[in-house]
């Protein structure tokens, strides 16, 4: 029987994770390790400045007073250390995680942390801002999970799955899109007349080109985007090597000499 770890960033009591865990039970034994509180937009942060607590909520269900990254780390290295998961599924997130938002997303980070342990992982998000109906997204998650369990994924690669809120027309493989957003800073005063600030987005326009995740979801299709942990832009390495040949050659020579000494 497959062991499946489920986490999220909306919190252990979120309807999305409850529906997801119940749906994935048809594929194997599901263990939930998720944040005690909402951890939206914490990205891949890990808690280092204080201890963490784990609260057992039910059989194979745990709440952690930390981030999604903390949850996966504790699950793999503690809760499930004797029988590690064959798959990690993060979600179902309230709201899409498309384009550049994958860098902020705690949902995606939970899946990314799993890939660092060489565990196949999926992040699942449901588009919209209200009136969420998670059942269709859970059905998609089960289908994708079954494929990953059967076929595996390359090390360091996760699948970012976004489900439209409208009727699903199909499933497409996409690339990560981009967005243009203007940051809005709202300043106000506390009761002692001290300033504090809220950060938000005033305007967002998306790359709606054919083949992007946003274009797919906006057209009613499920978007599946493979994401890699290796963020190197290999196409620009040669360009950077031409910027200043003098200092670059010197650094390269020193680097090669150091490598040679290490091999001796």
Secondary structure, DSSP 4 states (H G I P E B T S, - for coil): -EEEEEE-SS-TT-HHHHHHHHHHTTTEEEEEEEESS--TT-TT----SS---EEEEETTEEEESS-HHHHHHHIIIIITTTS--SEEEEEEEES---GGGGGT-HHHHHHHHHHHTT--EEEEEE--SSS---HHHHHHHHHHHHHHHHH---TTEEEEEEE-SS---EEEEEB---EEEEEEEEEEE-TTS-EEEEEEEEEEEE---TTBHHHHHHTTEEEEEEEES----GGGHHHHHTS-HHHHHHHHHHHHHHHHHHH-
